[in-house]
Amino acid sequence: MFRIFTAVFKIVLASLLAGAALTFFGFTADNILAFFGATQADFWAGLQRAVDWSLPRVVLGALVVVPIWLLTYILSPPRDL
């Protein structure tokens, strides 16, 4: 569990440093999106379309994977502690 927190902390710290460096050189989210010909509204609409597409597929996959995992977990021999 400690490894997860360490990894998240490192990612947050690296993102903070990268954001500070980009701000120092005058880059903003609007500038970067404009470079790709998009706006914030386009970005959020694309994100919403991605969630709308992926969420039903994740739930459908979980309906198959979770029961199989549960049966495997229940029927597996006990482990030594």
Summary of the structure (lengths in Angstrom):
residues: 81
radius of gyration: 21.1
end to end distance: 18.5
largest distance: 59.3
contacts: 142
relative contact order: 0.05
helix: 81%
strand: 0%
